[in-house]
């Protein structure tokens, strides 16, 4: 690959990454806004984050995690 082509390709990658980084920052701001709105309406944002995490999990994995959590809580006299 010639140096000119390599430089153009590198510039293309850098510009794409810069645009994606800007998009990520904008999305993060939107997410913060939604959490602030939910908090303003009385919802617990820590719990919302946990719910989001659980919804991403496969049902089997979620059940396994909940079973282990119940076992640990029981062993420690927490529930």
URQUITA-V564784 format. One record per residue. RES is the residue in one small letter. SS is DSSP state (H for helix, E for strand, L for the rest). PSI is psi as a letter, one per 40 degrees, with the letter a starting at -180 (none if undefined). D_LAST is the distance of its C-alpha to the last C-alpha in whole Angstrom. Layout:
res->RES ss->SS psi->PSI d_last->D_LAST
res->RES ss->SS psi->PSI d_last->D_LAST
This chain:
res->x ss->L psi->h d_last->65
res->x ss->L psi->i d_last->67
res->x ss->H psi->d d_last->66
res->x ss->H psi->d d_last->66
res->x ss->H psi->d d_last->64
res->x ss->H psi->d d_last->62
res->x ss->H psi->d d_last->62
res->x ss->H psi->d d_last->61
res->x ss->H psi->d d_last->59
res->x ss->H psi->d d_last->57
res->x ss->H psi->d d_last->57
res->x ss->H psi->d d_last->56
res->x ss->H psi->d d_last->53
res->x ss->H psi->d d_last->52
res->x ss->H psi->d d_last->53
res->x ss->H psi->d d_last->51
res->x ss->H psi->d d_last->48
res->x ss->H psi->d d_last->49
res->x ss->H psi->d d_last->49
res->x ss->H psi->d d_last->45
res->x ss->H psi->d d_last->44
res->x ss->H psi->d d_last->45
res->x ss->H psi->d d_last->44
res->x ss->H psi->d d_last->40
res->x ss->H psi->d d_last->41
res->x ss->H psi->d d_last->41
res->x ss->H psi->d d_last->38
res->x ss->H psi->d d_last->36
res->x ss->H psi->d d_last->38
res->x ss->H psi->d d_last->37
res->x ss->H psi->d d_last->33
res->x ss->H psi->d d_last->33
res->x ss->H psi->d d_last->35
res->x ss->H psi->d d_last->33
res->x ss->H psi->d d_last->30
res->x ss->H psi->d d_last->32
res->x ss->H psi->d d_last->32
res->x ss->H psi->d d_last->29
res->x ss->H psi->d d_last->28
res->x ss->H psi->d d_last->31
res->x ss->L psi->e d_last->30
res->x ss->L psi->e d_last->26
res->x ss->L psi->i d_last->24
res->x ss->L psi->h d_last->22
res->x ss->H psi->d d_last->23
res->x ss->H psi->d d_last->21
res->x ss->H psi->d d_last->19
res->x ss->H psi->d d_last->22
res->x ss->H psi->d d_last->23
res->x ss->H psi->d d_last->19
res->x ss->H psi->d d_last->20
res->x ss->H psi->d d_last->24
res->x ss->H psi->d d_last->22
res->x ss->H psi->d d_last->20
res->x ss->H psi->d d_last->24
res->x ss->H psi->d d_last->26
res->x ss->L psi->i d_last->24
res->x ss->L psi->i d_last->25
res->x ss->H psi->d d_last->23
res->x ss->H psi->d d_last->22
res->x ss->H psi->d d_last->21
res->x ss->H psi->d d_last->19
res->x ss->H psi->d d_last->17
res->x ss->H psi->d d_last->17
res->x ss->H psi->d d_last->16
res->x ss->H psi->d d_last->13
res->x ss->H psi->d d_last->13
res->x ss->H psi->d d_last->13
res->x ss->H psi->d d_last->10
res->x ss->H psi->d d_last->8
res->x ss->H psi->d d_last->9
res->x ss->H psi->d d_last->9
res->x ss->H psi->d d_last->6
res->x ss->H psi->d d_last->5
res->x ss->H psi->d d_last->9
res->x ss->L psi->e d_last->8
res->x ss->L psi->f d_last->6
res->x ss->L psi->e d_last->4
res->x ss->L psi->none d_last->0
